[in-house]
Amino acid sequence: MHVQAIASQRRARFLVLGLAFVVLLACTSFATHVDKVGGDDGKGHCSICLGATAHIVQPISAVQVAPVLVAAAMAANFDPLTKQDRFASSLYIRPPPAR
């Protein structure tokens, strides 16, 4: 029983190390690859770049860069039934036991 537990731990450790190595290899190849002059799509992008950015939706209209600031004329009124006072911790802290 103890030998099987050690073997399963060793197997899990090699699996995790192998997966970490594959992820490290993939990330390194994505970060250090060099595109061809013409590229696969004619614009200089290779298949790695096209696959990595396939999920990005291209905007149809121009994106507004400057934020639009709107001033509120009045603050919302709070319901007095739901308003709570400050938390008084002395109500919830138990005094030390009497001797």
C-alpha positions as CSV (number, residue, x, y, z in Angstrom):
1,M,0.0,0.0,0.0
2,H,2.8,2.4,0.9
3,V,4.7,1.5,-2.2
4,Q,1.7,2.3,-4.4
5,A,1.3,5.7,-2.8
6,I,4.9,6.6,-3.4
7,A,4.6,5.4,-7.0
8,S,1.5,7.5,-7.6
9,Q,3.2,10.5,-6.1
10,R,6.2,10.0,-8.3
11,R,4.0,9.6,-11.4
12,A,2.0,12.8,-10.5
13,R,5.3,14.7,-10.0
14,F,6.6,13.7,-13.4
15,L,3.3,14.6,-15.0
16,V,3.4,18.0,-13.5
17,L,7.0,18.6,-14.4
18,G,6.3,17.4,-18.0
19,L,3.3,19.7,-18.3
20,A,5.3,22.6,-17.0
21,F,8.1,21.9,-19.5
22,V,5.6,21.8,-22.4
23,V,4.0,25.1,-21.3
24,L,7.4,26.7,-20.9
25,L,8.5,25.4,-24.4
26,A,5.2,26.7,-26.0
27,C,5.5,30.1,-24.4
28,T,9.1,30.5,-25.3
29,S,8.4,29.5,-28.9
30,F,5.5,32.0,-29.1
31,A,7.6,34.8,-27.7
32,T,10.8,34.2,-29.7
33,H,9.5,33.2,-33.1
34,V,10.4,35.3,-36.2
35,D,7.8,36.1,-38.9
36,K,8.4,35.5,-42.6
37,V,8.6,38.5,-44.8
38,G,5.4,37.7,-46.7
39,G,3.8,35.8,-43.9
40,D,1.0,33.3,-44.3
41,D,-1.7,35.9,-44.8
42,G,0.3,38.3,-47.0
43,K,0.5,40.9,-44.3
44,G,3.6,39.6,-42.6
45,H,1.9,37.4,-40.0
46,C,2.7,33.8,-39.5
47,S,0.3,31.0,-38.5
48,I,1.4,31.3,-34.8
49,C,0.5,35.0,-34.8
50,L,-2.8,34.4,-36.6
51,G,-3.7,31.5,-34.2
52,A,-2.8,33.6,-31.1
53,T,-5.0,36.5,-32.2
54,A,-7.9,34.7,-33.7
55,H,-10.1,35.3,-30.7
56,I,-9.7,39.1,-30.9
57,V,-12.7,40.9,-32.5
58,Q,-11.8,43.7,-34.8
59,P,-13.8,46.9,-34.1
60,I,-16.1,48.0,-36.9
61,S,-16.4,51.6,-35.8
62,A,-13.8,53.9,-34.3
63,V,-13.1,53.4,-30.6
64,Q,-13.6,56.5,-28.5
65,V,-10.4,57.1,-26.6
66,A,-11.4,60.1,-24.4
67,P,-13.7,59.3,-21.5
68,V,-17.1,61.0,-21.3
69,L,-17.5,62.7,-17.9
70,V,-21.1,63.3,-16.6
71,A,-21.8,65.2,-13.5
72,A,-24.7,64.0,-11.3
73,A,-27.2,66.7,-10.4
74,M,-28.2,65.1,-7.1
75,A,-27.3,62.1,-4.9
76,A,-29.7,59.3,-4.4
77,N,-31.8,59.3,-1.2
78,F,-31.1,56.4,1.1
79,D,-34.0,54.6,2.7
80,P,-33.9,55.3,6.5
81,L,-35.1,51.8,7.3
82,T,-32.0,50.2,5.8
83,K,-29.5,52.8,7.1
84,Q,-27.2,51.3,9.7
85,D,-25.2,53.0,12.4
86,R,-21.5,52.6,12.9
87,F,-20.4,49.2,14.1
88,A,-20.0,49.2,17.8
89,S,-17.6,46.4,18.6
90,S,-18.2,46.7,22.4
91,L,-21.6,45.2,21.8
92,Y,-20.1,42.0,20.4
93,I,-16.9,41.6,22.4
94,R,-17.4,39.3,25.4
95,P,-15.9,40.5,28.7
96,P,-13.4,38.3,30.3
97,P,-14.7,35.6,32.7
98,A,-15.1,36.6,36.4
99,R,-12.9,34.8,38.8
